[in-house]
Each structure stands twice: as structure tokens, then as C-alpha cells.
Amino acid sequence: MPEGPSVRKFQLLTSPFVGQVVAKVGGSSRKININDLNALRLQDSQVHGKNLYLAFAAAEDPSGPTAEETGLQREAVSGASSPAQGGQEQVCAPHPQEEKPQELQHSRSEVPDAAEGPGNWLRVHFGLYGSIRANEFSRASKANKRGDWKDPVPRLVLHFESGGFLAFYNCRMLWCSSPRADPASDILSVEFNRGQALDALRAPHPICYTLLDQRYFSGLGNIIKNEILYLAKIHPLTQGSLLAPSDLEGLLDCALQFSSDWLQSKLHGKQLHTQIYQKEQCPLGHAVMKGTFGHPGGFKRLTWWCPQCQPVMVSGDGDPSPVT
């Protein structure tokens, strides 16, 4: 599914439509009544982690957010191109936007909650291959399993009075009273709390579990997880409590740098390649292993690692971190 950098780009596509009135709606969504959006004004657009939030109000409603209010709200999510990093510079290569069908499952903290009742904010959470198109529709790039060349059907299309439109694909939409945001956990926010993140990484749990915990690393997904663990030369099942402070600092530096670089590559239309994600060999030519890891009884995620570049960490009593 789209990770933080991708959703940030989606938000930029919606920004030019802020202040405009919806003239016509379309789409296949059954989660919301799309006709409720007719004649509403798009008041604001924000992104928090992997969720996009759109504020709507009646076109003549003066109670919607003012320009000053929306400006203050955006301060918490601004600075995507310069997140708090610190430490040594890491060179990280961005990667593809999509994941394999086996990775449809979300981590426990990634799944949007149930509907929160009426509100003027529409929360958009993107699924596998989810996206937004501005002033264009997605077209089929290949035939489906039945051999048909059918274009994807958007979940929602918002046509604005200006003549432009936004098309939303493969996403879940729910109304809520306000954005559920914690800039301190957003890896692309200038307010990202480095100390809180390091405390989480020190926990006696496999490091690959902790990195996907959206309470501390909002916007960090499976692609980023795989790439930064390889760049930091850390085995995915290493217990965080076994890692030296310098290793944890380096891993966090790479997470922030990689996420920022990926966002910048998207904004400039550049396609960069992964080093370990979905690869059979690492850049040094070693065979890559693949496994499915996750909390016992919870969701599992595909993980790629190089046994030679990312050796198993041995604890003080001589026992290696368990591989389950």
C-alpha cells in the first residue's frame, strides 16, 4: 500500500482544489454516500502518516476552517522535505510504490478505526495500488485475468466548478470529526520525536515489528522497513534491546533520510530502485532470503534480508535472536 511519501504526494495533488466547490460526484464507493459531497467546498487537505484528510463545508458556511486555522494546522505536517534527522548522513535509494498481493494485510496500528460518527473531515486510507489522479483517469496497463482491458473504476470522483477533478482509487473513506494526528510520530514531520522513536526501538522485540508500529513511526511501511534494515546492516528479527545506541541512531537516521529522499524523488518524477525489497540478490551479489514475520497472532509482513550483510545478532549469553 502507499506509504508516507506517496500519501504526501497525493496531498499535493489535492491542494490546488482547496477552496473550490464540488459541482458533481461519481464513483463506486459504498462506504459513504458520495452524493453528500455535492455542492460542498473543499476547505483543507492534510496528511498524517498513511492517511489523507479532506475537510468539507457547505459552500456558504462561514463556520468552516479559516485560512489562519488551516495554516496553523498545516504547520504540524509541513517540512516534509526536511524532517528531523540528525546524526550521520545516509545514502538511501527510494523504491517502487506497490507491494505484492501477499502484503494486503496491515499491521495492527495501520488499519483505520471504524467510522467515528458524523463530521466534516473525510479520512482516506489507501489500499494496495491505491492512488489519486488529478484531471485524469487511471488507464489499464495490461489485460486482467479474463483478458479484458478494463480501466480501473475510481471509488470517488470529485468534479469541481473550475472544471478540474480528482479521482480516488482503491481506498477506504470514512467521515470523522477531525484529523487523528500526532506529528511527533510522523516520520516526515519537522515535529517528529526522535527520543520517543529511539525508546521504542530499544524494546526487547524484533526490530522489524517495531518499525511498523504507527504509534511511533507513522507513515513507515513495509518497503521502507526492508530497505533501511538492509542499509543499516541489521537482521530484521534482531531484538532492539540487543542493539548498541549507535546502531539505533544509525537506523533512525536512515529511516528519516530514506523517507525524505523517496518523497523528493516522487516530487521530481524520478524512479529509483530498491536494494533488497523483492530482490533475489543484494547489491553485493549475495543470495537474499525471504520470510513472513509479525507479532504472534497478528498480521504478518513479507521481509527480505541478506544473511551475509545482515547477520543474526548474538545476545550476551550466546543465544542468537530467534528466527520464527
C-alpha positions in Angstrom: 0.0 0.0 0.0 1.2 3.6 -0.4 3.5 4.7 2.4 4.1 8.1 3.9 6.0 9.7 0.9 3.3 8.5 -1.6 0.4 9.9 0.5 2.3 13.2 0.8 2.4 13.4 -3.0 -1.3 12.6 -3.1 -2.0 15.6 -0.8 -0.1 17.9 -3.1 -2.4 16.8 -5.9 -5.4 17.9 -3.9 -4.0 21.2 -2.7 -4.9 23.2 -5.8 -8.6 22.3 -5.3 -8.8 23.7 -1.8 -11.3 26.5 -1.7 -13.3 25.1 -4.7 -16.9 23.8 -4.7 -17.8 20.3 -5.7 -20.1 20.5 -8.8 -20.6 16.8 -9.5 -19.6 13.5 -7.9 -19.1 9.9 -9.1 -17.5 6.7 -8.1 -18.2 3.2 -6.8 -17.8 3.7 -3.1 -20.5 2.2 -0.8 -18.8 3.2 2.4 -20.1 6.7 2.2 -23.0 8.4 0.4 -20.9 10.2 -2.3 -23.9 12.5 -3.1 -23.4 14.1 0.3 -20.3 15.8 -1.2 -22.3 17.7 -3.9 -22.2 21.5 -3.5 -19.7 21.3 -0.6 -16.5 23.3 -0.6 -13.1 21.6 -0.1 -11.8 23.6 2.9 -8.5 21.9 3.7 -6.2 18.9 2.8 -3.9 17.3 5.3 -1.8 14.2 5.5 -0.8 12.3 8.7 1.2 9.1 8.3 -0.6 7.0 5.7 -4.0 8.8 5.9 -5.2 11.7 3.9 -7.8 14.1 5.4 -10.1 16.3 3.4 -12.2 19.0 5.1 -15.6 19.9 3.6 -18.2 22.5 4.4 -21.3 24.0 2.8 -20.3 26.4 0.1 -21.8 29.3 2.1 -20.9 28.0 5.5 -18.8 30.5 7.4 -18.1 28.0 10.2 -15.5 26.1 8.2 -11.8 26.5 8.9 -10.4 29.9 8.2 -7.2 30.4 6.3 -5.4 31.2 9.5 -6.7 28.0 11.2 -5.8 25.8 8.3 -2.4 27.4 8.1 -1.8 26.6 11.8 -2.9 23.0 11.2 -0.5 22.6 8.4 2.4 23.7 10.4 2.3 20.3 12.2 2.7 18.5 8.9 4.9 20.9 7.0 8.6 20.4 6.2 8.2 17.1 4.5 11.4 17.7 2.6 13.5 18.4 5.7 12.5 16.0 8.5 14.4 16.0 11.8 17.3 13.7 11.1 20.5 14.4 12.9 23.4 12.0 13.1 25.5 10.9 10.1 24.2 11.2 6.5 22.9 8.0 5.0 22.6 7.4 1.3 19.3 5.6 0.7 17.6 4.7 -2.6 13.9 5.0 -3.0 11.7 2.3 -4.4 8.5 1.1 -6.1 5.1 2.3 -4.9 3.3 -1.0 -4.9 3.6 -4.2 -2.8 2.8 -7.7 -3.8 -0.8 -9.1 -3.2 0.6 -11.2 -0.3 1.1 -7.9 1.6 -2.5 -6.8 1.7 -2.7 -7.3 5.4 -1.9 -4.2 7.5 -0.1 -4.0 10.8 -2.5 -3.6 13.8 -1.9 0.1 14.1 -2.2 0.8 10.3 -5.9 -0.1 9.9 -8.3 2.9 10.1 -10.7 2.7 13.0 -14.4 2.2 12.5 -16.5 5.2 11.5 -16.3 7.9 14.2 -19.7 9.4 13.6 -20.6 12.5 11.6 -18.0 15.1 10.9 -16.7 17.4 8.2 -13.4 15.6 7.6 -13.2 12.7 5.1 -10.4 10.3 6.0 -8.9 8.4 3.1 -6.8 5.3 3.7 -5.3 3.8 0.6 -5.2 0.1 -0.1 -3.0 -2.0 -2.5 -2.2 0.2 -5.6 -4.4 3.0 -4.1 -3.8 6.4 -5.7 -5.2 9.8 -6.6 -5.3 11.3 -10.1 -5.8 15.0 -10.8 -7.6 15.8 -14.0 -7.0 12.4 -15.5 -8.3 8.9 -15.0 -6.2 5.7 -14.5 -6.0 3.6 -17.6 -5.4 -0.2 -17.8 -1.8 -1.0 -18.4 -2.4 -4.7 -19.1 -5.3 -7.2 -19.5 -6.9 -8.7 -16.5 -7.1 -12.4 -15.7 -10.1 -12.7 -18.1 -8.2 -11.0 -20.9 -10.2 -7.8 -20.7 -8.6 -4.3 -21.0 -10.9 -2.6 -18.5 -9.8 0.7 -16.9 -9.8 0.8 -13.0 -13.0 2.1 -11.5 -12.5 5.0 -9.1 -14.0 4.8 -5.7 -14.7 8.5 -5.8 -14.6 11.3 -8.4 -14.9 15.0 -7.4 -15.7 17.4 -10.2 -15.1 21.0 -9.2 -16.7 24.2 -10.5 -13.4 25.2 -12.0 -13.7 22.2 -14.4 -10.9 20.1 -12.8 -11.5 16.9 -11.0 -9.9 14.4 -8.5 -10.2 10.6 -8.9 -9.6 8.3 -5.9 -8.7 4.7 -6.5 -8.7 1.7 -4.2 -9.2 3.5 -0.9 -11.4 3.3 2.2 -13.2 6.5 3.1 -14.8 7.4 6.5 -16.2 10.7 7.9 -14.6 11.9 11.1 -14.8 14.9 13.3 -11.1 15.9 13.0 -7.8 14.5 11.7 -6.3 12.0 14.1 -2.8 13.3 14.1 0.4 13.1 16.1 3.2 14.9 14.3 5.6 13.6 16.9 5.3 10.1 15.3 5.2 11.2 11.7 8.5 10.3 10.0 8.1 13.2 7.5 7.1 15.9 10.1 9.5 18.5 11.5 8.0 17.7 14.9 9.0 14.0 14.7 10.1 13.0 18.2 13.4 11.3 17.8 13.7 10.4 21.5 10.3 8.7 21.6 11.3 6.7 18.4 14.6 5.6 20.0 12.8 4.5 23.1 10.5 2.4 21.0 13.4 0.8 19.1 15.1 -0.2 22.3 12.2 -2.5 23.3 13.0 -6.3 23.5 11.1 -7.1 20.4 12.2 -7.9 16.8 13.2 -4.6 15.2 11.1 -5.3 12.1 7.9 -5.3 14.3 8.7 -2.0 16.0 9.4 -0.2 12.7 5.9 -0.9 11.5 4.3 0.4 14.7 2.4 3.5 13.5 2.3 4.9 17.1 6.0 5.7 16.8 6.7 5.6 13.0 3.6 6.9 11.3 4.0 6.6 7.5 6.7 4.0 7.7 5.7 0.9 5.7 7.0 -2.4 4.6 9.1 -1.2 1.7 10.9 1.4 3.9 11.3 -1.2 6.7 13.1 -3.6 4.4 15.3 -1.1 2.7 16.5 0.7 5.9 17.3 -2.6 7.7 19.5 -3.6 4.8 21.2 -0.2 4.7 21.8 -0.3 8.4 23.0 -3.9 8.2 20.6 -5.2 10.8 18.8 -8.5 10.7 15.1 -8.0 10.8 14.5 -10.2 13.8 17.2 -8.7 15.9 15.8 -7.7 19.3 16.0 -3.9 19.7 17.4 -4.3 23.2 20.5 -6.0 21.8 21.5 -3.2 19.5 24.0 -0.6 20.6 22.8 3.0 20.9 24.9 4.0 17.8 23.2 1.2 15.8 19.8 2.5 16.8 20.8 6.1 16.0 22.1 5.0 12.6 18.9 3.0 11.8 16.7 6.0 12.7 18.9 8.4 10.6 18.4 6.1 7.6 14.7 5.9 8.2 14.3 9.6 8.1 16.8 10.2 5.2 15.3 7.4 3.1 11.7 8.7 3.6 12.7 12.2 2.7 14.7 11.1 -0.3 11.8 8.9 -1.6 9.4 11.9 -1.3 11.8 14.2 -3.2 12.2 11.6 -5.9 8.4 11.4 -6.3 8.1 15.2 -6.4 10.7 15.3 -9.2 9.2 12.3 -11.1 12.3 10.1 -10.6 12.1 6.3 -10.4 14.7 4.8 -8.2 15.2 1.1 -7.4 15.2 -0.9 -4.2 18.4 -2.6 -2.9 16.7 -5.5 -1.1 12.9 -5.3 -1.4 11.7 -8.1 -3.7 15.2 -8.8 -4.8 16.9 -12.2 -5.2 20.4 -10.8 -4.7 21.7 -7.9 -2.6 23.8 -5.3 -4.3 26.9 -7.3 -3.3 25.7 -10.4 -5.1 24.7 -12.4 -2.1 21.5 -14.5 -2.1 18.6 -12.8 -0.4 16.2 -14.7 1.9 12.5 -14.0 2.3 10.2 -14.7 5.2 6.9 -13.6 6.7 7.2 -12.1 10.1 4.8 -10.4 12.6 3.5 -10.4 16.1 2.2 -13.8 17.2 -1.4 -13.9 16.4 -1.2 -10.7 14.5 -0.6 -9.6 10.9 2.5 -10.9 9.1 4.6 -9.0 6.5 6.9 -10.2 3.9 10.5 -9.4 4.7 13.7 -9.7 2.6 17.2 -9.7 4.1 20.8 -10.7 3.2 22.2 -13.3 5.7 25.7 -12.1 5.0 25.1 -8.4 5.1 22.6 -8.6 7.9 23.9 -11.3 10.3 21.9 -12.6 13.2 22.7 -10.7 16.4 24.0 -12.8 19.3 23.0 -11.9 22.8 25.3 -11.7 25.8 24.5 -15.3 26.8 25.5 -16.5 23.3 22.0 -17.2 22.1 21.1 -15.6 18.7 18.0 -13.6 18.3 15.2 -16.1 17.5 14.1 -16.5 13.9 10.5 -17.5 13.9 
